[in-house]
């Protein structure tokens, strides 16, 4: 964990992926992130994957390096404690609804410079999930060979929204530092999704052409890229993005002459044009299929690596988890004491800051582990007042 944000404290009241990942990124950069949940855990506290004891490995890893306060948010006293924490801290990250006891206007009473970053589903406040937003923007109809839509397994829009929320929080803090003004930043999952489609040229593409992009299976749109199978049955993805890679790939596979024949027949040159390679894939793919199919994967990988050609074989997630380069010797991973009691490599911050020590990944908290510390230090509760709140069921502790 870095100390780049060591002067920042954030109250987080959220669940599932987008909002908790924003808090995680801040915590991994050194911020004090205090996650406030219902006593016993929020709606994502048992989210799969889980252990045999029903401990969520998902929750355990999205909440590393955070502190945990447990309150009964169904009771007015519990809600008031959360409101007081938000006002006292000044920075709030949530995916709770716009209206209600965590509305920004309500929270900003007595704290005009409060910053609230609110992750939403749709911009009008109606609910949405990554899996429904993805359908709405059209990617499942472009994924796979067709004709049926193919959903993503990766919750890409949740993760992008979480990263954008962390960025937006720091941007709002920068504005407050310059102007003294707080305010609310709303980040709809749907807008992150459709805005990203637009940023990648997708909106312009379909409106300009008047039609949808064809289904390509594993081929890469606009580039020479596809999966091929080696002589020993290893499926490998090849992608070419530079003229040098293209030239080296032809040499490595020994197909320079065969490709030259296609160029002559079609009066084109593939040397410097990604689009032409893609447009003529019907003639090029069979040549590559035969060349790759004549080599073992070890032989192919050695020749491609020597030529700087981008490639990777397909493998399972278990194989990736056991890989010494991606996980075993990767400095982003380390060990931590996990509430589940399960031992495995835990991820820390992804960024590398040469001037700073990355440090070991931090543990996730147990529900209510820091209730006493946070409420007594931040709200000035006496030990007697805290004990009374615990006895009345308003505050929960890890014990």
C-alpha positions in Angstrom: 0.0 0.0 0.0 1.4 3.4 -1.0 1.1 6.6 1.0 0.3 8.9 -1.9 -3.2 9.6 -0.4 -2.2 9.3 3.3 -3.9 12.6 4.2 -7.2 11.6 2.7 -10.1 10.0 4.6 -13.2 8.7 2.9 -16.5 7.3 4.2 -17.8 4.5 1.9 -21.3 3.2 2.0 -21.7 0.8 -0.9 -22.0 -2.7 -2.2 -21.1 -5.0 -5.1 -18.4 -3.9 -7.5 -18.3 -0.3 -8.9 -18.4 1.7 -5.7 -16.4 -0.7 -3.5 -13.6 -0.8 -6.2 -13.4 3.0 -6.1 -12.8 2.8 -2.4 -10.3 0.0 -2.8 -8.2 2.0 -5.3 -8.1 4.9 -2.9 -7.2 2.7 0.0 -4.4 1.0 -1.9 -2.9 4.4 -2.5 -2.9 5.1 1.2 -6.2 6.8 1.9 -8.1 5.9 5.0 -11.3 4.3 3.6 -14.0 3.6 6.2 -16.6 1.3 4.9 -19.9 1.5 6.7 -22.2 -1.6 6.4 -25.3 -3.0 8.1 -24.5 -5.1 11.1 -23.8 -8.6 9.9 -22.8 -7.3 6.4 -24.5 -5.6 3.5 -26.1 -7.3 0.5 -22.8 -8.3 -1.0 -21.2 -9.7 2.1 -21.8 -13.3 1.0 -21.4 -12.7 -2.7 -19.9 -15.6 -4.6 -17.2 -17.0 -4.8 -17.5 -18.2 -1.2 -15.5 -20.7 0.9 -17.0 -23.8 2.5 -17.7 -21.6 5.5 -19.7 -19.2 3.3 -17.0 -16.4 3.5 -17.0 -14.3 0.4 -13.7 -14.2 -1.4 -15.1 -11.5 -3.6 -15.9 -9.3 -0.6 -12.6 -10.1 1.1 -10.6 -8.8 -1.9 -12.7 -5.8 -2.9 -12.3 -4.4 0.6 -8.7 -4.8 1.4 -7.0 -2.0 3.3 -10.3 -0.5 4.4 -11.7 -0.1 7.9 -15.2 -1.4 8.8 -18.0 0.2 10.9 -21.2 -1.8 11.4 -24.4 0.1 12.1 -28.1 -0.8 12.1 -29.1 1.4 9.2 -32.7 0.4 9.6 -32.9 2.5 12.7 -32.8 6.3 12.9 -30.0 6.2 15.4 -27.8 4.2 13.1 -28.6 6.4 10.1 -27.8 9.5 12.1 -24.4 8.0 13.1 -23.5 7.5 9.4 -24.6 11.0 8.6 -22.4 12.4 11.3 -19.5 10.4 10.1 -19.9 11.7 6.6 -20.1 15.3 7.7 -17.1 15.0 10.0 -15.0 13.4 7.4 -16.0 15.5 4.4 -15.6 12.9 1.6 -18.3 10.3 0.9 -18.4 7.5 -1.7 -21.7 5.6 -2.2 -24.1 3.9 -4.5 -27.1 4.5 -2.3 -30.1 6.2 -4.0 -30.1 9.9 -4.7 -33.1 10.4 -2.4 -33.2 9.4 1.2 -31.1 9.8 4.3 -27.9 9.7 2.3 -28.9 12.4 -0.2 -26.2 15.0 -0.7 -28.4 18.0 0.3 -29.3 16.3 3.5 -25.7 15.3 4.3 -24.3 18.8 3.4 -26.4 20.5 6.1 -23.7 22.0 8.3 -21.0 20.8 5.9 -21.2 23.0 2.8 -17.9 21.8 1.4 -18.9 18.1 1.6 -17.9 16.0 -1.5 -20.2 13.2 -2.4 -19.4 10.8 -5.2 -22.4 8.7 -6.1 -22.3 5.7 -8.4 -25.7 5.2 -10.0 -27.4 2.7 -12.5 -29.1 5.0 -14.9 -28.8 8.8 -14.9 -32.5 9.1 -13.8 -31.7 7.1 -10.7 -33.3 3.9 -11.8 -31.3 0.7 -11.0 -29.0 -1.0 -13.4 -26.3 -3.7 -13.3 -23.3 -4.2 -15.4 -25.0 -7.2 -17.1 -28.0 -5.1 -18.1 -26.1 -2.0 -19.2 -23.9 -4.1 -21.3 -26.9 -5.5 -23.2 -28.2 -2.0 -23.6 -25.1 -0.7 -25.4 -24.9 -3.5 -27.9 -21.7 -5.4 -27.1 -23.3 -8.8 -26.6 -24.6 -8.6 -30.2 -21.0 -8.2 -31.4 -19.4 -10.8 -29.3 -18.9 -14.4 -30.4 -19.8 -16.0 -33.7 -23.6 -15.4 -33.4 -26.4 -15.3 -34.0 -27.3 -15.3 -30.3 -25.9 -12.6 -28.0 -22.9 -13.5 -25.8 -22.6 -11.8 -22.4 -19.3 -10.8 -20.9 -18.1 -12.7 -17.9 -15.9 -9.7 -16.8 -18.0 -6.9 -15.3 -16.2 -4.3 -17.4 -18.5 -1.4 -16.8 -18.5 -1.9 -13.0 -14.7 -1.8 -13.0 -14.5 1.2 -15.3 -17.1 3.0 -13.3 -15.2 2.3 -10.1 -11.9 3.6 -11.5 -13.8 6.7 -12.9 -15.4 7.3 -9.5 -12.0 7.3 -7.7 -10.7 9.8 -10.4 -13.8 11.9 -9.9 -13.4 12.0 -6.2 -9.8 13.3 -6.5 -10.9 15.8 -9.2 -13.6 17.2 -6.9 -11.2 17.4 -4.0 -8.8 19.4 -6.3 -11.7 21.8 -7.1 -12.5 22.2 -3.5 -8.9 23.0 -2.7 -8.9 25.7 -5.3 -12.4 27.2 -4.7 -13.6 25.9 -1.3 -16.6 24.5 -2.9 -18.0 21.0 -2.3 -20.7 19.3 -4.2 -22.0 16.0 -5.5 -20.6 14.1 -8.5 -22.9 11.5 -10.0 -21.5 8.7 -12.1 -24.2 6.6 -13.9 -23.0 3.1 -14.9 -25.0 3.5 -18.1 -23.2 6.8 -19.1 -19.8 5.3 -18.4 -20.8 2.4 -20.7 -22.3 4.4 -23.6 -19.6 7.1 -23.2 -16.9 4.6 -23.5 -18.6 3.2 -26.7 -18.5 6.7 -28.1 -14.9 7.3 -27.0 -13.9 4.2 -29.0 -15.6 5.4 -32.1 -18.5 3.0 -31.8 -21.3 5.6 -32.0 -19.7 7.4 -34.9 -19.1 4.1 -36.7 -22.7 2.8 -36.7 -24.3 6.2 -37.4 -21.8 6.8 -40.3 -22.2 3.4 -41.8 -25.9 3.0 -41.0 -25.3 -0.6 -40.0 -23.9 -2.7 -37.2 -20.5 -4.2 -37.2 -20.5 -7.8 -38.3 -19.8 -10.6 -35.8 -16.2 -11.6 -36.0 -15.8 -14.4 -33.5 -12.2 -14.2 -32.2 -10.9 -12.0 -35.0 -9.8 -8.5 -34.0 -11.7 -5.7 -35.8 -9.6 -3.5 -38.0 -6.3 -5.4 -37.3 -4.7 -8.7 -38.2 -5.5 -10.8 -35.2 -7.2 -14.1 -34.5 -6.8 -17.4 -32.7 -4.9 -20.2 -34.4 -4.1 -23.8 -33.3 -0.6 -25.2 -33.2 0.4 -28.8 -34.2 0.2 -29.9 -30.6 -3.3 -28.5 -30.2 -2.6 -25.3 -28.4 -4.9 -22.4 -29.3 -2.9 -19.2 -29.5 -3.9 -15.6 -30.2 -1.8 -13.6 -32.6 -2.2 -9.9 -33.0 -0.2 -7.5 -35.2 -0.1 -3.8 -34.5 3.1 -2.5 -36.2 4.7 -2.9 -39.6 7.8 -4.5 -38.0 5.6 -7.1 -36.2 4.0 -8.0 -39.5 7.3 -8.4 -41.3 8.7 -10.4 -38.4 5.6 -12.6 -38.2 5.9 -13.5 -41.9 9.5 -14.4 -41.5 8.9 -16.4 -38.3 6.2 -18.5 -40.1 8.1 -18.7 -43.4 5.2 -17.3 -45.4 6.6 -14.2 -46.9 6.3 -15.5 -50.4 2.8 -16.9 -49.9 1.6 -13.5 -48.7 3.3 -11.7 -51.5 1.3 -13.8 -54.0 -1.9 -12.6 -52.3 -0.7 -9.0 -52.5 0.0 -9.4 -56.2 -3.3 -11.1 -56.9 -5.2 -8.3 -55.1 -3.0 -5.4 -56.0 -2.4 -4.4 -52.4 0.4 -4.1 -49.9 0.0 -5.3 -46.4 3.3 -3.9 -45.1 2.0 -0.8 -43.5 -1.8 -1.0 -43.6 -3.8 -2.6 -40.7 -7.0 -2.1 -42.6 -5.9 -4.0 -45.7 -4.8 -6.9 -43.7 -8.1 -7.0 -41.9 -10.1 -6.5 -45.1 -8.2 -9.4 -46.8 -8.4 -11.8 -43.9 -10.3 -14.3 -46.1 -7.2 -14.9 -48.1 -4.6 -14.5 -45.2 -6.2 -16.6 -42.5 -5.8 -19.9 -44.4 -2.1 -19.2 -45.0 -1.6 -18.6 -41.3 -3.7 -21.5 -40.2 -1.5 -23.9 -42.2 1.8 -22.3 -41.0 0.8 -22.2 -37.3 -0.6 -25.7 -37.6 2.8 -27.0 -38.7 4.6 -25.8 -35.6 4.5 -26.9 -32.0 3.5 -24.2 -29.5 7.0 -24.1 -28.0 8.5 -23.7 -31.4 6.0 -21.0 -32.4 6.4 -19.1 -29.1 10.2 -19.0 -29.4 10.1 -17.6 -33.0 7.4 -15.1 -32.2 9.1 -13.8 -29.1 12.3 -13.4 -31.1 10.4 -11.2 -33.6 8.6 -9.2 -31.0 5.2 -10.5 -32.2 2.4 -10.2 -29.6 0.8 -13.6 -28.9 -0.6 -15.6 -26.0 -2.0 -19.1 -25.7 -5.5 -19.5 -24.2 -5.5 -20.9 -20.7 -7.8 -21.3 -17.7 -7.9 -18.9 -14.8 -6.4 -21.7 -12.6 -3.5 -21.9 -14.9 -3.1 -18.1 -14.8 -3.2 -18.2 -11.0 -0.4 -20.8 -10.9 1.8 -18.9 -13.4 5.1 -17.7 -11.8 5.3 -14.6 -14.0 1.7 -13.3 -13.7 1.2 -14.2 -10.0 4.1 -16.1 -8.3 6.9 -13.6 -8.8 4.7 -10.6 -9.6 5.4 -7.7 -7.1 1.8 -6.6 -7.0 1.0 -9.9 -5.1 1.8 -10.7 -1.5 0.3 -12.4 1.5 -2.1 -11.1 4.0 -4.2 -12.4 6.9 -7.6 -13.0 5.5 -10.9 -13.0 7.5 -11.9 -16.2 5.7 -8.8 -18.0 7.0 -7.9 -19.0 3.4 -4.3 -18.4 2.3 -3.7 -17.2 -1.3 -1.8 -14.5 -3.2 -3.5 -11.1 -2.5 -3.2 -8.2 -4.9 -2.0 -4.8 -3.8 -1.8 -1.6 -5.9 -1.3 -2.2 -9.6 0.8 0.9 -10.1 4.6 1.0 -9.7 6.1 4.0 -8.0 9.9 3.7 -8.1 10.4 6.2 -5.4 8.1 4.5 -3.0 7.9 1.1 -1.3 4.8 -0.8 -2.5 4.4 -2.7 0.8 2.5 -5.9 1.3 -1.2 -6.1 0.4 -3.5 -5.3 3.4 -6.1 -7.5 4.9 -9.8 -6.9 4.6 -11.6 -6.0 7.8 -14.2 -8.1 9.6 -17.6 -6.5 9.8 -17.6 -3.9 12.5 -13.9 -4.4 13.3 -13.2 -0.7 13.6 -16.5 0.5 14.9 -15.2 1.5 18.3 -12.0 3.2 17.0 -13.9 5.2 14.4 -16.9 6.3 16.4 -14.9 7.2 19.5 -12.2 9.0 17.6 -14.2 10.8 15.0 -17.5 11.4 16.8 -16.0 11.8 20.3 -18.2 9.1 21.8 -17.2 8.1 25.3 -16.6 4.4 26.1 -19.9 4.4 28.0 -21.8 5.9 25.0 -20.3 3.4 22.7 -21.1 0.5 24.9 -24.7 1.7 25.2 -25.0 1.8 21.4 -23.6 -1.8 21.1 -26.0 -3.0 23.8 -29.0 -1.4 22.1 -28.0 -3.1 18.8 -27.4 0.2 16.9 -23.6 -0.5 16.5 -22.0 -3.8 15.7 -18.5 -5.0 16.5 -16.4 -7.8 15.1 -16.5 -9.6 18.4 
